[in-house]
Every structure is written in structure tokens, then in C-alpha cells.
């Protein structure tokens, strides 16, 4: 419906979501990807090698 004061078209929200696309979704069409950490946290070994390892941290 169009909001009378502003003339802006607002979508109608439903109490029941439309699951038609979810029910027909085919997972086999998804592309396989390998997930890798972009900025991995340093390990204890790498901290020891860098000389910044502290046992309490």
C-alpha cells in the first residue's frame, strides 16, 4: 500500500513467511568452496619463535 502522507510504497509484511523457495531449494547446485581463516591467530609455537610468548597470556 502507498503511505498517504509521503506517497511512499511500503511492502506488506505477513505473519507467515513464504517457504516456497526454501522447500524447492537444491543444495546440490551449490558450488564447493574451501573456507580459510583470513587473519589466523598466532599459535604458541609461532609466538615462542618470535620471542613474544608469555605463559600467562
PyMOL commands that set and color helices and strands:
alter all, ss='L'
color gray80, all
select helices_A, chain A and resi 20-23+27-29+44-50
alter helices_A, ss='H'
color red, helices_A
deselect
rebuild
show_as cartoon
